[in-house]
Amino acid sequence: MVIWLRRSSIAALLLTSVTPAAAQTFESVGTRAAGMGGAFVAVADDASAAYWNPAGFALGNPFSMVLDHKLSRVEEGSPNDPTFRGSGSLVALGMPALGLSYYQLRSVSVTPLDVTTGSDNAGRQTSSGLVRLDRLVTHNTGVTLVQSLARGVALGTTLKLVHGTASTAIVPDGDRDGLVNRAGDLEGESGNKFDSDIGVIAGGGRLKLGLTVRNLTEPSFKVANTSDTLRLRRQVRAGMALSIVQGWAVATDFDLTRNGLPEAPVRSFAAGTEGRVGHKVLVRSGFRLSTTGASRPSVAAGGSYVVTRSILIDGQATWGSENADRGWGIAARFVY
């Protein structure tokens, strides 16, 4: 009874003093992009450009549409590491100068709290055994506008309304999957914010360069029953893509900002390739690692099957070391 009361009082104190953080990252959406390890900022030439690089519409097909769903997870390497679960769903369509998009992002993180509660009979310090459970769900409805700046250079902006629901709780540590499932029962507080993403793409011949700034206004959402907020941090990523032969390209991306959880920051470097094998199959692969903190290397593989000339089915899988992103995705693309 005493232990329970002690934990309850500590949890109440922490809930008013700990600032939670959102963990939604670039890789939250995009089966084709994930199949290339996340090296996609300079490649984006279908409707998923609304998310990855709004300027990509300028170099794409006259019309494209993407239906995409992706799951990701980060497993803890030790009890002191955070755990993350996320999903992203995207519906987008676009033309060279205009795009419409809707995507939903869900993220749940379990972060151990380093709190000392006292000492045992041998004089050793004891821990509270508590974790912070954070959940953020955002619904993003956007309009993408593209403007040509010069020959082969385009600027794109996605103006979006973000409806977010944020919740957090301090709970005893235990089965992490069970805690993640419990996050859906947390009381949340919803709000609406306006935000925008900006992208630039430059292409000439075999080489394309891209730059994307996501969450330009860094919208934040109030957490129920606290004075805290969950904030979508501004993310900046640059990329390069090179067509080495007809129908085959290689690409690299690198983050210019830190992303992910403050307790486990990530600044990704990604490299990938994509190419056609025969008339019906495209293959892609890539890898990603962090250039700050733990490297968290992961590899990815994916492909597309050309159902008809205008319809493609995409799939991908990502796996890696402890504390690395893992998951899978599936998508349908309509290209005209």
Beta strands, then each sheet from edge to edge (+ up, - down):
strand 1: 64-74
strand 2: 83-95
strand 3: 98-112
strand 4: 116-119
strand 5: 125-127
strand 6: 130-150
strand 7: 153-172
strand 8: 189-204
strand 9: 207-214
strand 10: 220-222
strand 11: 229-231
strand 12: 235-245
strand 13: 248-255
strand 14: 259-261
strand 15: 264-266
strand 16: 268-277
strand 17: 281-290
strand 18: 298-308
strand 19: 311-320
strand 20: 325-335
sheet 1: 1+ 2- 3+ 6- 7+ 8- 9+ 12- 13+ 16- 17+ 18- 19+ 20- 1+
sheet 2: 4+ 5-
sheet 3: 10+ 11-
sheet 4: 14+ 15-
end
